[in-house]
Amino acid sequence: MRSIGFFVVIFSLVLFSCNEQRDSAELSGKKVFRYNESAGISFLDPALAVRFEDGWAMSQLFNGLVTLDKDLNVVPDIAKSWTVSDDKLEYTFTLRNDVYFHDHPEFPNGKGRKVVAQDFVNSFFRITDPDVASPGQYIFQNLDKSARSFGLGFYAPNDSILKIVLAKPQHGFLEQLSLSFCYVVPIEIVDHYGDDFSRNPVGTGPFTFKSWKEDVKLVLLKNENYFELDENGNRLPYIDAVSISFIREKDVEFREFLKGKFEFISGLHPSYQDQLLTKEGDLEPEFSDRMYLQRHPWLKTDYIGFMLKEDQPAFANSPIKYKQVRKAINYGINRREIITFLRNGIGQPAENGFVPMGMPSYKYASIIGYTYDPEKAKALLFEAGITNPKSLEPVKLIATNEYKQICEYIKENIEDLGLRCDLELVLPNVQKQMIAGFQTNMFRKSWTADYPEAINFYQLFYSKNESPKGPNYTHFRNGPYDVNFELSLTETDEMKRYELYTKMEEILLEEAPVIPLYYDEVVRFVHNYVEGLSVNAMNRLELKRVKINK
């Protein structure tokens, strides 16, 4: 009897083939960059989009004041220059005068109008509007809303000048302005569509919105009026269109990539990693005439979280309520074997705390984290008075099927310490519900930096960020940690700020709310005819300089 999975794969192939035929007619003769987004896209509205997958698509449609270069330095985007006052409170941006919104019937004569400073005021005000409920409103929580800024915190003295006034110095503020939340939008078009703006996005980016059939395909076309030129004076982008498919099954995506239906695939997946990669993490020689491999450190940490909500049975009735047990499990996980045998050498074992390698200026050598030491782990259990670990309640670990092999290995490591461990593999939405409902002791998750600053990762353990309001999924609460976290937000002296970071890391290592597993890498398999696809530690997708040579 055929399995349901077999018919799902066949259906996906048939559906993809039908849509591919329609797109071939529409985009015939054009240079098109095609990729698949298996997790789908939720929003194309900068104020609402928080998912990594949304960000890849939106970066083709929109621009902000500033952006990041390949080395994660803040560089001009629509703002051609800026100054910061000596007290680090007032930011003054001077805008380019050659940036236009995409053409749209709601504009006079259907032609996109010039972007002015008031457009950023309107866009930022929208982020702070409680009725919009933007996940990005935290960026502007530190505004000086006195008469100095006309009660808003940001204002436009004229069409080319934007001023932002802070109440206190805010380290990393420029980097935060590079986030997709801060892309500029035309408020009249937003008002025209209301909640449907996300389905009809209008921006300033190198590509314009063409069509979006949910769970099938998103098509973007070249913006013929894009403001950026290359070093030879040629207008960007080089390609004519971007086509994004939504095949859920990674094995189907891989097959279509091999057929040349996609220009690249991104990330590791059990369905193809052993076929494409050697055990050392290099591209298998048999594929070198067809594709190339991109690898780069990624500001992303994969971890196992402990559920530490004290009034919940998942904590109170579990061995994880003992700090020594959490520390013992940390010492009992062989991170290096996970990298070597289960990830084909991709990534670095998370042995230097929670913040991933590749974070600019971060002092990794000063952080001595957990390494594999099963004898020390067993000694910690004995220290906690646990002489017969098997007599304790089993710990429950949940994960999605994509991480089955890794979590089965972690389960073995835990059981080698004498503890019992139950592993449950669930769908991503089920995992999310189980974590929110405190239905597990342990869960596998990852965290990716929104912008290149270590505070991105430390916010996961700030008590005021407890889920569902924030990303503190472990519900870790620690007074000294919170004090150091709050001080680090406004500390502008780099050495003093890293002293605060070190104190927070020491608390995390002592209290062990998580098991840092590995610092991930960007991994892309790209067809040889694709030129100019850049890669950086934020894993942003920049297509404006890509060329298709076929």
C-alpha positions in Angstrom: 0.0 0.0 0.0 1.4 3.4 -1.0 2.1 5.8 1.9 0.5 9.2 2.2 3.9 10.8 1.9 4.3 9.2 -1.5 1.1 10.8 -2.8 2.0 14.2 -1.2 5.3 14.2 -3.1 3.6 13.2 -6.4 1.0 15.9 -5.9 3.7 18.5 -5.2 5.6 17.6 -8.4 2.4 17.8 -10.5 1.4 21.1 -9.0 4.9 22.5 -9.4 5.0 21.3 -13.0 1.7 23.0 -13.9 2.7 26.3 -12.4 6.1 26.1 -14.0 4.5 25.8 -17.5 2.4 29.0 -16.8 5.4 30.9 -15.5 7.5 29.8 -18.5 5.1 31.6 -20.8 4.9 34.7 -18.7 8.7 35.0 -18.1 9.8 33.6 -21.5 13.1 34.9 -22.6 13.8 36.7 -19.3 16.8 36.3 -16.9 15.0 34.9 -13.9 16.4 33.9 -10.5 14.2 31.1 -9.1 14.3 29.7 -5.6 12.1 27.7 -3.3 10.8 28.8 0.1 9.6 25.6 1.8 8.4 27.4 4.9 6.3 29.8 2.9 5.9 33.6 3.2 3.5 35.2 5.7 3.8 39.0 5.1 5.3 41.4 2.6 4.6 44.4 4.8 7.7 45.7 6.6 5.7 46.7 9.7 4.5 43.1 10.2 7.0 40.7 8.7 9.2 39.1 11.4 10.1 35.8 9.8 13.4 35.2 8.2 11.7 33.9 5.0 9.7 37.1 4.7 12.8 39.1 5.0 14.5 37.5 1.9 11.5 38.5 -0.3 11.0 42.0 1.2 14.7 42.9 0.7 14.0 42.7 -3.0 11.1 45.1 -2.7 12.1 47.7 -0.2 14.9 50.0 1.1 15.7 51.7 4.4 17.8 54.6 5.5 20.8 52.3 5.9 21.9 48.8 5.2 24.8 46.4 6.0 27.7 45.5 3.7 29.2 42.0 3.4 31.3 42.7 6.5 28.2 43.9 8.5 29.3 47.5 8.5 26.4 50.1 8.4 26.5 51.8 5.0 24.2 54.2 3.2 21.0 53.1 1.5 18.4 55.8 0.9 20.3 58.0 3.4 23.4 59.2 1.7 25.0 60.4 4.9 24.3 61.0 8.6 25.7 62.5 11.7 25.3 61.7 15.4 25.4 64.3 18.1 28.1 64.3 20.8 25.6 63.1 23.4 24.6 60.2 21.1 21.0 61.3 21.2 20.3 63.0 17.9 20.7 61.3 14.5 20.5 63.5 11.4 20.1 61.7 8.0 20.5 63.4 4.6 18.5 61.5 2.0 19.3 60.9 -1.7 17.1 62.8 -4.1 16.8 60.2 -6.8 14.8 57.4 -5.0 11.3 56.8 -6.3 8.5 54.4 -5.2 7.4 51.8 -7.6 4.8 52.8 -10.2 1.2 52.4 -9.0 -2.3 53.6 -10.2 -2.8 55.5 -7.0 0.1 57.8 -7.7 -0.6 60.8 -10.1 -0.4 59.5 -13.7 0.4 56.1 -12.2 4.1 57.0 -11.8 6.0 56.4 -8.6 6.7 59.6 -6.7 10.0 60.7 -5.1 10.8 59.5 -1.6 11.0 62.4 1.0 11.9 62.5 4.6 8.3 62.7 5.7 7.8 59.2 4.2 10.2 57.8 6.9 8.3 59.8 9.6 5.1 58.1 8.4 6.7 54.7 8.1 8.2 54.9 11.6 5.1 56.3 13.2 3.2 53.3 11.7 5.7 50.9 13.4 5.0 52.6 16.8 1.2 52.7 16.3 -0.4 50.2 18.8 -3.2 49.6 16.3 -0.7 48.2 13.8 0.9 46.0 16.5 4.2 45.8 14.7 6.8 43.4 16.2 9.3 46.1 15.4 8.0 48.7 17.8 10.8 47.9 20.3 13.3 49.7 18.0 11.6 53.0 18.8 10.8 52.5 22.5 13.6 54.9 23.5 12.5 58.0 21.7 12.6 61.5 23.1 9.0 62.7 22.6 9.4 66.1 24.0 9.1 69.4 22.1 12.7 68.8 20.9 11.2 66.3 18.4 7.7 67.7 18.1 6.4 65.0 20.4 7.2 62.2 18.0 10.8 61.3 18.4 11.4 61.7 14.7 10.6 64.6 12.3 11.5 66.0 8.9 12.7 69.6 8.8 12.5 69.4 5.0 12.2 66.9 2.2 15.8 65.7 2.4 16.5 65.8 6.2 15.3 63.3 8.8 16.0 63.7 12.5 15.6 61.0 15.1 15.9 62.0 18.8 16.5 59.4 21.5 15.8 59.7 25.3 19.0 57.8 26.2 22.0 56.6 24.2 21.1 53.3 22.4 24.0 51.1 21.4 23.4 49.4 18.0 20.6 51.9 17.0 22.1 52.4 13.5 22.3 48.6 13.0 18.6 48.3 14.1 17.6 50.9 11.4 18.9 48.4 8.8 16.1 45.9 9.8 13.2 45.3 7.5 10.8 46.9 10.0 12.4 50.2 9.0 11.9 50.0 5.3 10.1 53.0 3.9 6.6 52.7 2.5 4.2 55.1 0.7 1.5 55.9 3.3 -1.1 56.7 0.7 -0.8 53.3 -0.8 -0.9 51.7 2.7 -4.1 53.6 3.4 -5.5 52.6 0.1 -5.1 48.8 0.7 -5.4 48.8 4.5 -4.7 45.3 5.8 -4.2 44.1 2.2 -1.1 46.2 1.7 0.9 43.0 2.5 -0.6 41.4 -0.6 0.0 44.5 -2.7 3.4 45.8 -1.6 4.8 49.0 -3.1 8.4 49.9 -2.2 11.6 51.4 -3.7 13.6 48.2 -4.1 15.3 46.6 -7.1 12.3 44.5 -7.9 8.6 45.3 -8.1 5.6 43.2 -7.1 4.0 41.2 -9.9 1.8 38.4 -8.4 1.5 36.2 -5.4 -0.5 33.0 -5.4 -0.3 31.7 -1.8 1.4 28.4 -1.3 2.2 28.3 -5.1 4.4 31.2 -6.3 5.5 34.8 -5.8 6.8 36.7 -8.9 8.8 40.0 -8.8 9.9 42.0 -11.8 12.9 44.2 -12.4 12.5 47.8 -11.3 13.6 49.7 -14.4 13.8 52.9 -12.3 15.9 51.6 -9.4 18.3 54.2 -8.1 21.5 52.2 -7.6 24.2 51.9 -10.3 27.2 49.5 -10.4 30.8 50.7 -10.4 30.6 51.0 -14.2 27.5 53.2 -14.2 25.1 50.4 -15.2 21.7 50.4 -13.5 20.9 47.6 -11.1 19.5 45.0 -11.0 21.0 42.9 -13.8 18.3 40.2 -14.0 14.7 40.6 -15.1 12.7 38.8 -12.5 12.6 36.7 -9.3 10.4 33.7 -9.0 9.8 32.1 -5.5 8.1 28.7 -5.3 6.6 27.2 -2.1 7.2 23.5 -2.3 7.0 22.2 1.3 8.9 18.9 0.8 12.7 19.4 0.8 13.3 16.2 -1.1 11.1 17.5 -4.0 12.9 20.9 -3.8 16.2 19.1 -4.1 15.1 17.1 -7.2 13.8 20.2 -8.9 17.1 22.0 -8.2 19.1 19.1 -9.8 16.8 19.5 -12.9 17.8 23.2 -13.1 14.4 24.5 -12.0 15.9 26.5 -9.1 19.1 28.6 -9.2 20.1 27.6 -5.7 19.1 25.7 -2.5 20.0 26.9 0.9 20.7 25.1 4.2 21.3 21.5 5.2 18.7 18.9 5.1 18.9 15.1 5.7 17.3 14.4 2.4 20.3 15.7 0.4 23.3 16.7 2.7 25.1 13.3 2.4 24.6 13.3 -1.4 26.0 16.8 -1.9 28.6 17.1 0.9 31.7 15.1 1.9 32.1 14.3 5.6 34.5 17.3 5.8 31.9 19.7 4.5 33.2 20.1 1.0 31.1 19.7 -2.2 31.2 16.2 -3.6 33.5 16.3 -6.6 30.9 14.7 -8.9 28.8 17.9 -8.6 31.6 20.4 -9.2 30.9 20.7 -12.9 27.2 21.7 -12.2 27.3 23.8 -9.0 29.4 25.5 -6.4 29.2 25.6 -2.6 29.0 28.8 -0.5 29.9 28.5 3.2 30.1 31.3 5.7 29.8 31.8 9.5 26.2 32.7 10.3 25.0 34.6 13.4 22.7 31.8 14.4 22.8 29.5 17.4 21.0 26.2 17.6 20.1 25.1 21.1 18.0 23.0 23.4 15.9 25.1 25.8 14.8 24.0 29.3 11.2 25.0 30.4 11.8 26.9 33.6 8.4 28.3 34.4 8.3 27.4 38.1 4.5 27.2 38.5 4.2 24.7 35.7 4.3 20.8 36.1 6.8 20.7 33.2 9.3 22.3 35.6 8.1 21.4 39.1 7.8 17.7 38.4 10.9 17.3 36.4 14.6 16.7 37.1 15.4 19.9 35.2 14.3 21.9 38.2 17.7 21.1 39.6 20.4 23.4 38.3 23.0 20.6 38.6 20.9 18.4 36.3 20.8 21.1 33.6 24.5 21.6 33.9 25.1 17.8 33.8 23.1 17.5 30.6 25.2 20.3 29.1 28.4 18.4 29.9 26.9 15.2 28.6 26.3 16.4 25.1 29.0 15.7 22.6 28.7 18.7 20.3 31.8 17.9 18.3 30.4 14.6 17.2 27.1 16.3 16.2 29.1 18.5 13.8 31.3 15.7 12.5 28.9 12.9 12.0 25.4 14.5 11.7 26.2 17.8 10.0 29.0 16.9 7.6 31.4 19.3 9.3 29.1 22.3 8.9 29.0 24.6 11.9 31.1 25.0 15.1 30.4 23.3 18.4 28.9 25.9 20.8 31.7 25.7 23.4 32.0 29.5 24.0 28.7 30.5 25.3 25.4 31.4 23.6 26.5 34.1 21.2 27.6 32.6 17.9 31.1 33.0 16.3 31.2 35.7 13.6 29.7 38.4 15.8 31.8 41.5 15.0 34.3 42.4 17.8 32.9 39.7 20.2 35.5 38.3 22.5 34.9 34.5 22.3 38.2 33.5 23.9 37.1 35.0 27.2 34.0 32.8 27.4 34.7 29.2 28.5 31.5 27.3 27.9 30.4 23.6 28.2 32.5 20.9 26.6 31.9 17.1 26.5 32.8 15.8 29.9 30.5 12.8 30.9 32.5 12.2 34.2 31.9 15.8 35.3 28.3 15.4 34.3 27.8 12.3 36.5 29.6 14.1 39.4 27.1 17.0 39.2 24.2 14.5 39.4 25.8 13.0 42.5 26.3 16.5 43.9 22.6 17.0 43.6 22.0 13.9 45.6 20.9 11.9 42.6 22.4 8.4 43.1 19.9 6.6 40.9 19.0 8.8 37.9 16.7 6.2 36.4 14.4 6.6 39.4 13.6 10.2 38.3 10.8 11.2 35.9 12.0 11.1 32.3 12.8 14.4 30.6 10.7 15.1 27.5 12.4 16.6 24.5 10.3 17.8 21.5 11.6 18.7 18.0 10.6 18.8 14.4 11.3 15.8 12.1 14.0 17.8 10.3 16.2 17.4 13.5 15.3 13.8 14.1 18.9 12.5 13.9 20.4 15.2 16.0 17.8 14.8 18.7 18.0 11.0 18.7 21.7 11.5 19.4 21.1 14.0 22.2 18.6 11.5 23.7 21.3 8.8 23.7 23.8 11.3 25.3 21.2 12.0 28.1 20.5 8.4 28.7 24.2 7.6 28.9 24.2 9.7 32.1 21.6 7.4 33.5 18.7 9.8 33.0 15.6 8.8 31.1 14.6 10.8 28.0 11.5 10.7 25.9 11.8 12.2 22.4 8.7 13.4 20.5 8.9 14.6 16.9 6.1 17.0 15.9 5.1 19.4 13.2 6.5 23.0 13.6 3.1 24.5 14.5 2.5 21.7 17.0 6.0 22.4 18.6 5.1 26.1 18.8 1.9 25.3 20.6 3.5 22.8 23.0 6.2 25.3 24.0 3.6 28.0 24.5 1.4 25.6 26.6 4.3 24.3 28.8 3.8 20.8 27.5 7.5 19.8 27.5 10.6 20.0 29.6 13.0 20.5 26.7 12.7 21.8 23.2 15.0 22.3 20.2 15.1 25.8 18.8 17.5 28.2 17.1 18.0 32.0 17.2 19.3 34.1 14.4 20.5 37.7 14.8 18.3 40.5 13.6 21.3 42.8 13.5 25.0 42.3 14.2 25.1 42.9 18.0 25.4 40.4 20.9 22.4 41.9 22.7 20.3 40.1 20.1 21.1 36.8 21.8 21.1 38.0 25.4 17.5 39.3 25.0 16.3 35.6 25.0 16.9 35.5 28.8 15.6 38.9 29.9 12.6 38.3 32.2 10.5 41.1 30.5 10.9 39.3 27.2 9.1 36.1 28.4 7.1 34.4 25.7 4.5 35.1 24.2 5.5 38.8 24.5 9.1 38.1 23.6 11.7 35.4 22.7 12.4 34.2 26.2 10.9 30.8 25.6 12.7 29.2 28.6 11.0 31.7 31.0 14.3 32.2 32.6 14.2 34.8 35.4 17.3 36.2 37.2 17.6 39.6 38.8 21.3 40.2 38.4 21.0 39.1 34.7 18.2 41.6 34.1 20.3 44.5 35.7 23.3 43.7 33.5 21.1 43.4 30.4 19.4 46.8 31.0 22.8 48.5 31.6 24.2 47.0 28.4 21.4 48.6 26.3 22.6 52.2 26.9 26.4 51.6 27.6 28.3 53.2 24.8 31.8 52.4 26.1 32.8 49.1 24.3 35.0 47.7 27.1 32.4 48.3 29.8 29.7 46.8 27.6 31.7 43.6 27.1 32.2 43.4 30.8 28.4 43.4 31.2 28.1 40.7 28.4 30.7 38.6 30.2 28.7 38.8 33.5 25.5 37.7 31.6 27.4 34.8 30.1 28.7 33.7 33.5 25.1 33.7 34.8 23.9 31.7 31.9 26.7 29.1 32.3 25.9 28.8 36.0 22.1 28.6 35.8 22.1 26.6 32.5 18.7 27.6 31.0 19.7 26.2 27.6 22.1 23.8 26.0 23.9 25.7 23.2 24.5 23.1 20.5 26.3 24.7 17.6 27.0 28.0 15.8 25.5 27.5 12.4 26.9 28.3 8.9 25.3 29.7 5.8 25.3 26.8 3.3 24.2 27.4 -0.3 24.4 25.1 -3.3 24.4 27.4 -6.4 24.4 26.5 -10.1 27.6 27.4 -11.9 25.9 29.8 -14.3 24.9 32.1 -11.4 27.4 34.9 -10.8 27.5 37.6 -8.2 25.5 36.0 -5.4 27.0 37.5 -2.2 27.0 35.9 1.2 27.4 37.4 4.7 27.0 36.4 8.4 23.4 37.7 8.5 22.5 35.3 5.6 20.7 38.1 3.8 19.7 37.4 0.2 20.9 40.2 -2.2 19.9 39.6 -5.8 20.4 43.1 -7.4 24.0 42.2 -8.5 23.3 38.6 -9.6 23.8 37.6 -13.2 22.4 34.5 -15.0 24.9 33.4 -17.6 22.9 30.9 -19.6 
